[in-house]
Each structure stands twice: as structure tokens, then as C-alpha cells.
Amino acid sequence: MGFGIIGSGSWGTAIAKMLSENGVPLIWCVRNDDIVNQIQKRKHNPNYLRSVYFDTTQLDLTSNPKYVFENADHIVIAIPSDYVMEQFDGLSTDELASKKIISAVKGILPSENLLLNDWLKKKFEFDPSNYFTIMGPCHAEEVASEKLSYLTFSGLHEEEADKIAENFKSDHINVVINHDIYGVQYAAILKNIYALGSGIAHGLEYGDNFLSVLIANCADEMAGFLRKVGIRNIEVGIHSGIDPLHHKKSPNYAASVYLGDLLVTCYSLFSRNRTFGTMIGKGYSVKSAQLEMNMVAEGYKASKCMHDINKEVGADAPILETIYNILWQSLPAGEGFRQIEESLV
């Protein structure tokens, strides 16, 4: 089961750490040849998670994504959503037909307003049964420091998702399996937007009480959107049965990949979306906040994509709409949050 990773940011580096430390054969596509040379020489990524050292004899390093598609069976896509489609340039439907694509993308493809699996189906007639996701709640920085983290692997066939997940498990990585590829992806996109909103609130100097009420309402709003798009396993306190693979309760909305990921992304200082939002709340322009950060905050472009998608879905989403208006329609952050105050329950 040969694995390839496309992406050398913090999350791509964390995934490379998990797989390589388990002795999994790994082809790793990084941004350019200079990074290839530096990892080979210094044994770590010079730009992200520098504390993580690699046994480079286990790594086949490249800067050419097509090399990964040609030589790996299981391909992890771990780059910002803006740059995903170009990684598939020059590939044919036949070249992808036998591959397993594992998405670690926590955003929507902004030029298409599509999830990666839907774009692959549209562009390459890609079989949905060969598509999997790897989601949180998980911070790359905590993976690097080997703090206990949980990953959720989703696929239409849970047995196959479980086989993939086994390559990531360790004494500090626990795995959860489900089949909800749509729900986990939409939840990951929305939680980034809401984390950006929690950062704006922090930047505006709201306190813990308000933040807790805001996030609780975000959780409710997210659940309403998921129901509108047809996700059914999101009732808190209700489980559909016992997971036959691991003999645990089946995941529901309170499980780690939905509510858990929302909470950690809204509260954690590691959250780039929260950091981005804090800058906006303190008065930075979007452009200034982007220049200040060294990493992509997926929630920014996702807010516009989800605003457009929700025109069709029709979910009641006043928090989402207000964050969109602050970021894209020049609504002053303070005025926007005074509007949010009136909508919270």
C-alpha cells in the first residue's frame, strides 16, 4: 500500500511524520526543488514544523505532483483548496481510475464552489468509492509534539477507510472511522469560517461568556446547514448503533469530527483562522492580515463559497452571512457583531 503526499505545509508535514514513523513507503511532493534539497540535507522541512526530523532514507522526495500520481496507490492531497486543481493538470481519467484519493483539504475549491470529490467526479468521472477524507480535530503542531490527537477517516466503504487509517495509528494518534464524506467536509469548511468569526470576536475584545454563546450558536447553525444538505447522523445523544469495526458508539454530531473540530478551531491559539479573525477584529484589512500570516486561512475564501452555496441550500445562517459581509462586503466588524448579538439564543 504505497502512499504519496502532495503538500509540504504544516499539515502535509504532519501527515508525512505520521506515515514515515510507521515505516510506510512514502513519496512526498513538496513545493520546489530547493525544499527537496533542504529536507535531504537537514532532515526537516525548513518552513514548517521544523522540530520534526525525518529519516530521509524512507522518503522519495519530488517537486512534481505527476510523479506521485504515477508511482503511489494512495494519494493524500494536503494543500490549500486554492491550489488543488492545478495538481491534477495533465492527468487523464484512466491514470486516476485505480488510485485512492485521500483528501486532507479543509476547504472548498473556490473557482468551482465544489468539494474535491464532486470536482473529481465532474472532471475525471472518478469513482466515489475510491475517495476518502482525513479530518480532525487535530493540529499539526500537536502532532509534531506528539500530544494525543484524533483523526477521522471517512469513506463510502468503512472497511477500506479503516485499512487506510491503520497506517496512521500510533500511541499518540487515535483514529475514528465513518462513511460521511459530505458531512465531514462541509463541517470542516464551516468550522473554519466560524473560527474566523470567533477570532473577530476576540479581536473586538468580547469576553469568554459571549464567545461560548457565539460558538454554541455556530454549532447549531452548522447542524442546520448539514441537515439541509441531507446529513442525518447529527443528533446529539442519539447513536445509530455500534460501530462494527471498533465496537464503539457510532459517531454523531457530538463526535470529534463535527462538534469537536469546531470547538478546537474556535478556541485554540494554533488555529490560523482564529488568528486571521483576530487581526480583522483589531482593525486589519483582509489584505494586511493575509500579508501578516505565513499560512493560508481557509475560512476567508470559504465564507464567500458557502455564502454562494447557501443561496441554493437555504439554511438559516445569520452568523455565516455576517462573517461573509465583514470579509467581502466591507461591513465594519463592530457593526456586524452588534447584529450577531441580536440573533444569538
Buried (B, 14 or more C-beta within 10 A) or exposed (E): EBBBBBBBBBBBBBBBBBBBBBEBBBBBBBBEEEBBEBBEEEEBBEBBBEEBEBEBEBBBBBBEBBBBBEBBEBBBBBBBBBBBBEBBEEBEEEBBEEBBBBBBBBBBBBEBBBBBBBBBBEBBEBBEEBBBBBBBBBBBBBBBEBEEBBBBBBBBEBEBBBBBBEBBEBEBBBBBBBBBBBBBBBBBBBBBBBBBBBBBBBBBEBEEEBBEBBBEBBBEBBBBBBBBBEBEBBEEEEBEEEBEEEEEEBBBBBBBBBBBBBBBBBBBEBBBBBBBBBBBBBEBEBEEBBEEEEBBBBBBBBBBBBBEBBEEBEBBBBBBBBBBBBBBEEBEBEEBBEBBEEEBE
